[in-house]
Each structure stands twice: as C-alpha cells, then as structure tokens.
Amino acid sequence: MKTVLVVDDDDALRELILWKLTKGGYATLSAADGEAGLAAATAAATAGVAPDLILVDWMMPKMTGIELCQALRDNPLTSPVPIILLTANRQDAEIERGFEVGVDDYVLKPFNPKELLGRVRAVLARAEARA
C-alpha cells in the first residue's frame, strides 16, 4: 500500500484529503505546518519508510510550501519522493517557481477531490515507471 503525507494547515481540508486518500486505498500521514511536515518526512525516511508521495499546501505558517519543497529536495533521504503542491496561487511566475524547486505537479484550489485522487495516482504511476 502506498503512503501519502499530507501537509496542510487547514484542518478541515487536511481531513477531507486524508479521508479521500484513505477511501482511495492509500495509507496516510499528516502534518499541520511545513516544519512538522519536514520532520515527519525526514523521520519516516530515516526509518526506511519514506512516504511514496507528499501533498504540500503552499501557504502555511512557520515554513511555506515552497520552503518545505526545497528542504525536501535538499535532503538525500527525501529528494526522490514526488511532491504535489496545493495552491490557490494561479500566477505563472509562482507556478514556475514551484517547478524550479522540484514540484512534480500542481493542484489548484479549489479542487475536486476526485481530480486530486487522479493526480495522486498519475504522479505515483510516473514515479513507479522511473524506478
């Protein structure tokens, strides 16, 4: 079973995403901010059970999603893990910035939970094909 780490400071949205992923057959981990997300991903990877995918909200306290993505990419233990960035920011320059730090895909808010699940499946399939 694939594991997805969800990092989002919006409790209700995080719970909705976790529920949808669980219903879709995924194991889940969660964190309420970027620092906690980095700690969770690093701890899991250090234990040899890195998440298979990380969903990251862009706007969070303590550490933004972009900062989290950069930190994940800079760490050899978490750098191979695919990342999907969740954002309401539709500006091309900001989207490009996310790709520059290594984001694999974007989901623009508000989003349809079915679309999110489809993108999770697609990113995981691409990652598996590369392995």
VMD Tcl script that builds the backbone (N, CA, C; Angstrom):
set m [mol new atoms 393]
animate dup $m
set s [atomselect $m all]
$s set {name element resname resid chain x y z} {
  {N N MET 1 A 0.839 -1.174 0.000}
  {CA C MET 1 A 0.000 0.000 0.000}
  {C C MET 1 A 0.893 1.249 0.000}
  {N N LYS 2 A 0.615 2.183 -0.871}
  {CA C LYS 2 A 1.366 3.435 -0.970}
  {C C LYS 2 A 0.947 4.382 0.159}
  {N N THR 3 A 1.924 5.160 0.635}
  {CA C THR 3 A 1.681 6.105 1.715}
  {C C THR 3 A 1.837 7.532 1.210}
  {N N VAL 4 A 0.874 8.379 1.572}
  {CA C VAL 4 A 0.892 9.786 1.188}
  {C C VAL 4 A 0.941 10.634 2.455}
  {N N LEU 5 A 1.897 11.557 2.497}
  {CA C LEU 5 A 1.994 12.538 3.576}
  {C C LEU 5 A 1.273 13.800 3.117}
  {N N VAL 6 A 0.309 14.259 3.910}
  {CA C VAL 6 A -0.454 15.469 3.605}
  {C C VAL 6 A -0.017 16.564 4.573}
  {N N VAL 7 A 0.487 17.669 4.036}
  {CA C VAL 7 A 0.952 18.784 4.854}
  {C C VAL 7 A 0.100 20.005 4.505}
  {N N ASP 8 A -0.802 20.360 5.409}
  {CA C ASP 8 A -1.711 21.490 5.180}
  {C C ASP 8 A -2.150 22.041 6.522}
  {N N ASP 9 A -2.146 23.361 6.672}
  {CA C ASP 9 A -2.522 23.980 7.940}
  {C C ASP 9 A -4.031 24.122 8.116}
  {N N ASP 10 A -4.810 23.890 7.081}
  {CA C ASP 10 A -6.269 23.960 7.173}
  {C C ASP 10 A -6.777 22.593 7.636}
  {N N ASP 11 A -7.198 22.520 8.899}
  {CA C ASP 11 A -7.600 21.234 9.482}
  {C C ASP 11 A -8.708 20.548 8.693}
  {N N ALA 12 A -9.742 21.305 8.320}
  {CA C ALA 12 A -10.884 20.708 7.609}
  {C C ALA 12 A -10.456 20.175 6.245}
  {N N LEU 13 A -9.658 20.943 5.522}
  {CA C LEU 13 A -9.199 20.498 4.205}
  {C C LEU 13 A -8.274 19.301 4.334}
  {N N ARG 14 A -7.375 19.346 5.318}
  {CA C ARG 14 A -6.464 18.217 5.528}
  {C C ARG 14 A -7.255 16.940 5.827}
  {N N GLU 15 A -8.272 17.049 6.661}
  {CA C GLU 15 A -9.094 15.876 6.990}
  {C C GLU 15 A -9.849 15.360 5.765}
  {N N LEU 16 A -10.353 16.257 4.928}
  {CA C LEU 16 A -11.033 15.843 3.697}
  {C C LEU 16 A -10.070 15.093 2.781}
  {N N ILE 17 A -8.864 15.616 2.621}
  {CA C ILE 17 A -7.873 14.970 1.765}
  {C C ILE 17 A -7.495 13.600 2.332}
  {N N LEU 18 A -7.260 13.541 3.624}
  {CA C LEU 18 A -6.911 12.262 4.257}
  {C C LEU 18 A -8.024 11.240 4.057}
  {N N TRP 19 A -9.268 11.665 4.234}
  {CA C TRP 19 A -10.418 10.769 4.051}
  {C C TRP 19 A -10.474 10.255 2.617}
  {N N LYS 20 A -10.315 11.176 1.643}
  {CA C LYS 20 A -10.381 10.784 0.232}
  {C C LYS 20 A -9.247 9.816 -0.118}
  {N N LEU 21 A -8.053 10.077 0.380}
  {CA C LEU 21 A -6.927 9.181 0.108}
  {C C LEU 21 A -7.145 7.807 0.734}
  {N N THR 22 A -7.647 7.777 1.953}
  {CA C THR 22 A -7.926 6.501 2.625}
  {C C THR 22 A -8.970 5.718 1.841}
  {N N LYS 23 A -10.033 6.397 1.409}
  {CA C LYS 23 A -11.062 5.736 0.598}
  {C C LYS 23 A -10.490 5.251 -0.734}
  {N N GLY 24 A -9.443 5.930 -1.210}
  {CA C GLY 24 A -8.799 5.543 -2.469}
  {C C GLY 24 A -7.773 4.436 -2.316}
  {N N GLY 25 A -7.587 3.948 -1.090}
  {CA C GLY 25 A -6.685 2.821 -0.877}
  {C C GLY 25 A -5.272 3.185 -0.450}
  {N N TYR 26 A -5.069 4.409 0.010}
  {CA C TYR 26 A -3.741 4.838 0.425}
  {C C TYR 26 A -3.625 4.901 1.943}
  {N N ALA 27 A -2.448 4.607 2.435}
  {CA C ALA 27 A -2.125 4.876 3.834}
  {C C ALA 27 A -1.759 6.360 3.896}
  {N N THR 28 A -1.999 6.995 5.039}
  {CA C THR 28 A -1.743 8.427 5.123}
  {C C THR 28 A -0.976 8.808 6.385}
  {N N LEU 29 A -0.247 9.889 6.248}
  {CA C LEU 29 A 0.406 10.590 7.351}
  {C C LEU 29 A -0.014 12.041 7.186}
  {N N SER 30 A 0.041 12.825 8.276}
  {CA C SER 30 A -0.324 14.225 8.117}
  {C C SER 30 A 0.486 15.121 9.029}
  {N N ALA 31 A 0.535 16.390 8.637}
  {CA C ALA 31 A 1.207 17.425 9.420}
  {C C ALA 31 A 0.468 18.732 9.178}
  {N N ALA 32 A 0.442 19.588 10.216}
  {CA C ALA 32 A -0.330 20.818 10.151}
  {C C ALA 32 A 0.480 22.044 9.736}
  {N N ASP 33 A 1.767 21.890 9.514}
  {CA C ASP 33 A 2.570 23.011 9.023}
  {C C ASP 33 A 3.836 22.462 8.369}
  {N N GLY 34 A 4.570 23.365 7.727}
  {CA C GLY 34 A 5.754 22.947 6.982}
  {C C GLY 34 A 6.836 22.323 7.837}
  {N N GLU 35 A 7.093 22.890 9.011}
  {CA C GLU 35 A 8.122 22.325 9.885}
  {C C GLU 35 A 7.753 20.913 10.328}
  {N N ALA 36 A 6.502 20.716 10.702}
  {CA C ALA 36 A 6.051 19.384 11.114}
  {C C ALA 36 A 6.081 18.411 9.932}
  {N N GLY 37 A 5.771 18.918 8.739}
  {CA C GLY 37 A 5.827 18.078 7.544}
  {C C GLY 37 A 7.244 17.630 7.231}
  {N N LEU 38 A 8.189 18.556 7.356}
  {CA C LEU 38 A 9.591 18.209 7.128}
  {C C LEU 38 A 10.056 17.185 8.154}
  {N N ALA 39 A 9.683 17.377 9.408}
  {CA C ALA 39 A 10.063 16.434 10.464}
  {C C ALA 39 A 9.454 15.062 10.206}
  {N N ALA 40 A 8.183 15.020 9.801}
  {CA C ALA 40 A 7.518 13.732 9.539}
  {C C ALA 40 A 8.151 13.007 8.361}
  {N N ALA 41 A 8.417 13.729 7.285}
  {CA C ALA 41 A 9.024 13.109 6.100}
  {C C ALA 41 A 10.425 12.611 6.406}
  {N N THR 42 A 11.194 13.410 7.130}
  {CA C THR 42 A 12.566 13.043 7.468}
  {C C THR 42 A 12.599 11.840 8.406}
  {N N ALA 43 A 11.728 11.848 9.410}
  {CA C ALA 43 A 11.679 10.726 10.360}
  {C C ALA 43 A 11.289 9.428 9.650}
  {N N ALA 44 A 10.289 9.502 8.786}
  {CA C ALA 44 A 9.861 8.304 8.059}
  {C C ALA 44 A 10.973 7.800 7.143}
  {N N ALA 45 A 11.620 8.722 6.418}
  {CA C ALA 45 A 12.701 8.330 5.508}
  {C C ALA 45 A 13.879 7.748 6.268}
  {N N THR 46 A 14.207 8.323 7.413}
  {CA C THR 46 A 15.304 7.821 8.247}
  {C C THR 46 A 15.005 6.413 8.731}
  {N N ALA 47 A 13.725 6.132 8.998}
  {CA C ALA 47 A 13.305 4.799 9.443}
  {C C ALA 47 A 13.178 3.824 8.271}
  {N N GLY 48 A 13.451 4.304 7.054}
  {CA C GLY 48 A 13.384 3.427 5.882}
  {C C GLY 48 A 11.995 3.273 5.299}
  {N N VAL 49 A 11.061 4.124 5.712}
  {CA C VAL 49 A 9.686 4.044 5.213}
  {C C VAL 49 A 9.215 5.419 4.736}
  {N N ALA 50 A 10.008 6.034 3.873}
  {CA C ALA 50 A 9.643 7.352 3.347}
  {C C ALA 50 A 8.271 7.288 2.689}
  {N N PRO 51 A 7.502 8.371 2.783}
  {CA C PRO 51 A 6.220 8.372 2.068}
  {C C PRO 51 A 6.459 8.214 0.570}
  {N N ASP 52 A 5.478 7.676 -0.114}
  {CA C ASP 52 A 5.586 7.496 -1.559}
  {C C ASP 52 A 5.272 8.785 -2.308}
  {N N LEU 53 A 4.580 9.703 -1.632}
  {CA C LEU 53 A 4.181 10.973 -2.225}
  {C C LEU 53 A 3.912 11.952 -1.089}
  {N N ILE 54 A 4.175 13.237 -1.342}
  {CA C ILE 54 A 3.879 14.269 -0.355}
  {C C ILE 54 A 3.010 15.333 -1.014}
  {N N LEU 55 A 1.859 15.616 -0.400}
  {CA C LEU 55 A 0.985 16.714 -0.818}
  {C C LEU 55 A 1.297 17.894 0.085}
  {N N VAL 56 A 1.598 19.045 -0.497}
  {CA C VAL 56 A 2.049 20.204 0.268}
  {C C VAL 56 A 1.212 21.427 -0.086}
  {N N ASP 57 A 0.633 22.066 0.929}
  {CA C ASP 57 A -0.045 23.339 0.748}
  {C C ASP 57 A 1.003 24.433 0.587}
  {N N TRP 58 A 0.749 25.407 -0.252}
  {CA C TRP 58 A 1.713 26.474 -0.490}
  {C C TRP 58 A 1.795 27.425 0.703}
  {N N MET 59 A 0.652 27.940 1.143}
  {CA C MET 59 A 0.629 28.974 2.183}
  {C C MET 59 A 0.411 28.333 3.550}
  {N N MET 60 A 1.473 28.279 4.341}
  {CA C MET 60 A 1.412 27.714 5.688}
  {C C MET 60 A 2.271 28.544 6.627}
  {N N PRO 61 A 1.948 28.499 7.915}
  {CA C PRO 61 A 2.804 29.187 8.887}
  {C C PRO 61 A 4.098 28.402 9.121}
  {N N LYS 62 A 5.058 29.064 9.695}
  {CA C LYS 62 A 6.353 28.504 10.093}
  {C C LYS 62 A 7.268 28.208 8.916}
  {N N MET 63 A 6.738 27.597 7.869}
  {CA C MET 63 A 7.522 27.257 6.684}
  {C C MET 63 A 6.542 27.139 5.519}
  {N N THR 64 A 6.758 27.917 4.466}
  {CA C THR 64 A 5.845 27.844 3.323}
  {C C THR 64 A 6.017 26.514 2.590}
  {N N GLY 65 A 5.067 26.218 1.742}
  {CA C GLY 65 A 5.165 25.004 0.945}
  {C C GLY 65 A 6.384 25.000 0.043}
  {N N ILE 66 A 6.722 26.159 -0.517}
  {CA C ILE 66 A 7.908 26.255 -1.373}
  {C C ILE 66 A 9.163 25.983 -0.554}
  {N N GLU 67 A 9.239 26.546 0.633}
  {CA C GLU 67 A 10.391 26.301 1.502}
  {C C GLU 67 A 10.475 24.831 1.892}
  {N N LEU 68 A 9.322 24.229 2.168}
  {CA C LEU 68 A 9.287 22.803 2.501}
  {C C LEU 68 A 9.762 21.968 1.318}
  {N N CYS 69 A 9.261 22.265 0.138}
  {CA C CYS 69 A 9.676 21.513 -1.058}
  {C C CYS 69 A 11.186 21.616 -1.269}
  {N N GLN 70 A 11.730 22.808 -1.097}
  {CA C GLN 70 A 13.177 22.993 -1.255}
  {C C GLN 70 A 13.939 22.165 -0.224}
  {N N ALA 71 A 13.477 22.182 1.023}
  {CA C ALA 71 A 14.143 21.402 2.075}
  {C C ALA 71 A 14.051 19.908 1.793}
  {N N LEU 72 A 12.916 19.448 1.282}
  {CA C LEU 72 A 12.758 18.028 0.942}
  {C C LEU 72 A 13.702 17.642 -0.189}
  {N N ARG 73 A 13.842 18.512 -1.180}
  {CA C ARG 73 A 14.726 18.228 -2.316}
  {C C ARG 73 A 16.198 18.283 -1.920}
  {N N ASP 74 A 16.518 19.103 -0.929}
  {CA C ASP 74 A 17.905 19.229 -0.485}
  {C C ASP 74 A 18.366 18.062 0.376}
  {N N ASN 75 A 17.436 17.278 0.882}
  {CA C ASN 75 A 17.759 16.148 1.755}
  {C C ASN 75 A 17.829 14.866 0.912}
  {N N PRO 76 A 18.964 14.180 0.875}
  {CA C PRO 76 A 19.075 12.964 0.061}
  {C C PRO 76 A 18.053 11.880 0.432}
  {N N LEU 77 A 17.593 11.872 1.664}
  {CA C LEU 77 A 16.613 10.860 2.078}
  {C C LEU 77 A 15.222 11.127 1.511}
  {N N THR 78 A 14.890 12.400 1.295}
  {CA C THR 78 A 13.546 12.737 0.823}
  {C C THR 78 A 13.521 13.275 -0.608}
  {N N SER 79 A 14.677 13.520 -1.189}
  {CA C SER 79 A 14.711 14.128 -2.523}
  {C C SER 79 A 14.009 13.316 -3.612}
  {N N PRO 80 A 13.994 11.970 -3.542}
  {CA C PRO 80 A 13.310 11.246 -4.617}
  {C C PRO 80 A 11.786 11.186 -4.487}
  {N N VAL 81 A 11.243 11.620 -3.354}
  {CA C VAL 81 A 9.795 11.498 -3.121}
  {C C VAL 81 A 9.046 12.525 -3.969}
  {N N PRO 82 A 8.083 12.090 -4.777}
  {CA C PRO 82 A 7.293 13.032 -5.579}
  {C C PRO 82 A 6.488 13.974 -4.685}
  {N N ILE 83 A 6.307 15.215 -5.179}
  {CA C ILE 83 A 5.578 16.238 -4.442}
  {C C ILE 83 A 4.505 16.845 -5.340}
  {N N ILE 84 A 3.305 16.970 -4.787}
  {CA C ILE 84 A 2.234 17.726 -5.432}
  {C C ILE 84 A 1.968 18.937 -4.548}
  {N N LEU 85 A 1.994 20.115 -5.147}
  {CA C LEU 85 A 1.755 21.349 -4.421}
  {C C LEU 85 A 0.293 21.757 -4.581}
  {N N LEU 86 A -0.358 22.039 -3.461}
  {CA C LEU 86 A -1.739 22.519 -3.456}
  {C C LEU 86 A -1.705 24.029 -3.292}
  {N N THR 87 A -2.339 24.763 -4.200}
  {CA C THR 87 A -2.256 26.215 -4.124}
  {C C THR 87 A -3.447 26.903 -4.773}
  {N N ALA 88 A -3.781 28.066 -4.241}
  {CA C ALA 88 A -4.773 28.937 -4.867}
  {C C ALA 88 A -4.070 29.958 -5.758}
  {N N ASN 89 A -2.754 29.962 -5.737}
  {CA C ASN 89 A -1.953 30.910 -6.498}
  {C C ASN 89 A -1.878 30.469 -7.953}
  {N N ARG 90 A -2.486 31.250 -8.823}
  {CA C ARG 90 A -2.563 30.892 -10.239}
  {C C ARG 90 A -1.598 31.694 -11.109}
  {N N GLN 91 A -0.684 32.429 -10.498}
  {CA C GLN 91 A 0.245 33.242 -11.264}
  {C C GLN 91 A 1.323 32.349 -11.886}
  {N N ASP 92 A 1.555 32.538 -13.164}
  {CA C ASP 92 A 2.520 31.714 -13.892}
  {C C ASP 92 A 3.902 31.735 -13.250}
  {N N ALA 93 A 4.352 32.903 -12.809}
  {CA C ALA 93 A 5.691 33.003 -12.216}
  {C C ALA 93 A 5.791 32.162 -10.943}
  {N N GLU 94 A 4.745 32.131 -10.166}
  {CA C GLU 94 A 4.760 31.350 -8.931}
  {C C GLU 94 A 4.707 29.850 -9.227}
  {N N ILE 95 A 3.921 29.466 -10.212}
  {CA C ILE 95 A 3.862 28.061 -10.604}
  {C C ILE 95 A 5.226 27.613 -11.125}
  {N N GLU 96 A 5.844 28.451 -11.934}
  {CA C GLU 96 A 7.186 28.147 -12.444}
  {C C GLU 96 A 8.177 27.998 -11.289}
  {N N ARG 97 A 8.054 28.850 -10.288}
  {CA C ARG 97 A 8.927 28.779 -9.112}
  {C C ARG 97 A 8.811 27.423 -8.424}
  {N N GLY 98 A 7.592 26.911 -8.333}
  {CA C GLY 98 A 7.391 25.594 -7.735}
  {C C GLY 98 A 8.098 24.502 -8.521}
  {N N PHE 99 A 7.977 24.554 -9.832}
  {CA C PHE 99 A 8.659 23.553 -10.651}
  {C C PHE 99 A 10.175 23.670 -10.521}
  {N N GLU 100 A 10.666 24.891 -10.349}
  {CA C GLU 100 A 12.106 25.090 -10.184}
  {C C GLU 100 A 12.640 24.434 -8.907}
  {N N VAL 101 A 11.823 24.358 -7.858}
  {CA C VAL 101 A 12.282 23.715 -6.620}
  {C C VAL 101 A 11.970 22.228 -6.601}
  {N N GLY 102 A 11.390 21.701 -7.681}
  {CA C GLY 102 A 11.238 20.262 -7.791}
  {C C GLY 102 A 9.856 19.698 -7.581}
  {N N VAL 103 A 8.828 20.539 -7.639}
  {CA C VAL 103 A 7.454 20.033 -7.531}
  {C C VAL 103 A 7.141 19.195 -8.767}
  {N N ASP 104 A 6.468 18.073 -8.559}
  {CA C ASP 104 A 6.125 17.196 -9.684}
  {C C ASP 104 A 4.810 17.566 -10.349}
  {N N ASP 105 A 3.888 18.161 -9.586}
  {CA C ASP 105 A 2.589 18.534 -10.139}
  {C C ASP 105 A 1.951 19.571 -9.229}
  {N N TYR 106 A 0.930 20.228 -9.751}
  {CA C TYR 106 A 0.145 21.221 -9.025}
  {C C TYR 106 A -1.307 20.794 -9.007}
  {N N VAL 107 A -1.997 21.133 -7.943}
  {CA C VAL 107 A -3.454 21.069 -7.906}
  {C C VAL 107 A -3.894 22.438 -7.426}
  {N N LEU 108 A -4.681 23.109 -8.260}
  {CA C LEU 108 A -5.142 24.449 -7.928}
  {C C LEU 108 A -6.401 24.386 -7.073}
  {N N LYS 109 A -6.419 25.200 -6.013}
  {CA C LYS 109 A -7.582 25.302 -5.137}
  {C C LYS 109 A -8.540 26.342 -5.712}
  {N N PRO 110 A -9.824 26.148 -5.559}
  {CA C PRO 110 A -10.469 24.964 -5.001}
  {C C PRO 110 A -10.374 23.811 -5.996}
  {N N PHE 111 A -10.340 22.605 -5.490}
  {CA C PHE 111 A -10.193 21.447 -6.364}
  {C C PHE 111 A -11.276 20.424 -6.059}
  {N N ASN 112 A -11.488 19.569 -7.039}
  {CA C ASN 112 A -12.409 18.453 -6.892}
  {C C ASN 112 A -11.609 17.299 -6.279}
  {N N PRO 113 A -12.082 16.711 -5.177}
  {CA C PRO 113 A -11.332 15.613 -4.568}
  {C C PRO 113 A -11.046 14.450 -5.529}
  {N N LYS 114 A -11.934 14.220 -6.484}
  {CA C LYS 114 A -11.683 13.162 -7.473}
  {C C LYS 114 A -10.502 13.521 -8.365}
  {N N GLU 115 A -10.395 14.794 -8.724}
  {CA C GLU 115 A -9.251 15.238 -9.522}
  {C C GLU 115 A -7.967 15.060 -8.730}
  {N N LEU 116 A -7.992 15.421 -7.459}
  {CA C LEU 116 A -6.806 15.261 -6.623}
  {C C LEU 116 A -6.381 13.796 -6.590}
  {N N LEU 117 A -7.316 12.899 -6.380}
  {CA C LEU 117 A -7.006 11.474 -6.337}
  {C C LEU 117 A -6.432 11.007 -7.677}
  {N N GLY 118 A -6.965 11.508 -8.777}
  {CA C GLY 118 A -6.444 11.162 -10.099}
  {C C GLY 118 A -5.013 11.642 -10.287}
  {N N ARG 119 A -4.714 12.834 -9.818}
  {CA C ARG 119 A -3.354 13.357 -9.929}
  {C C ARG 119 A -2.391 12.582 -9.034}
  {N N VAL 120 A -2.845 12.198 -7.858}
  {CA C VAL 120 A -2.015 11.367 -6.972}
  {C C VAL 120 A -1.665 10.067 -7.684}
  {N N ARG 121 A -2.660 9.437 -8.262}
  {CA C ARG 121 A -2.418 8.170 -8.975}
  {C C ARG 121 A -1.451 8.373 -10.135}
  {N N ALA 122 A -1.631 9.447 -10.890}
  {CA C ALA 122 A -0.777 9.699 -12.056}
  {C C ALA 122 A 0.673 9.959 -11.644}
  {N N VAL 123 A 0.881 10.772 -10.629}
  {CA C VAL 123 A 2.249 11.075 -10.182}
  {C C VAL 123 A 2.908 9.814 -9.634}
  {N N LEU 124 A 2.171 9.023 -8.868}
  {CA C LEU 124 A 2.730 7.772 -8.346}
  {C C LEU 124 A 3.068 6.803 -9.481}
  {N N ALA 125 A 2.221 6.736 -10.505}
  {CA C ALA 125 A 2.489 5.845 -11.640}
  {C C ALA 125 A 3.749 6.292 -12.386}
  {N N ARG 126 A 3.914 7.607 -12.575}
  {CA C ARG 126 A 5.121 8.108 -13.238}
  {C C ARG 126 A 6.359 7.802 -12.403}
  {N N ALA 127 A 6.265 7.974 -11.101}
  {CA C ALA 127 A 7.401 7.691 -10.219}
  {C C ALA 127 A 7.763 6.206 -10.254}
  {N N GLU 128 A 6.757 5.359 -10.278}
  {CA C GLU 128 A 6.999 3.920 -10.324}
  {C C GLU 128 A 7.634 3.519 -11.660}
  {N N ALA 129 A 7.196 4.147 -12.739}
  {CA C ALA 129 A 7.759 3.837 -14.061}
  {C C ALA 129 A 9.231 4.241 -14.150}
  {N N ARG 130 A 9.609 5.318 -13.440}
  {CA C ARG 130 A 11.012 5.763 -13.453}
  {C C ARG 130 A 11.902 4.874 -12.600}
  {N N ALA 131 A 11.319 4.199 -11.617}
  {CA C ALA 131 A 12.117 3.395 -10.665}
  {C C ALA 131 A 12.634 2.114 -11.289}
}
mol reanalyze $m
mol bondsrecalc $m
mol representation Tube
mol addrep $m
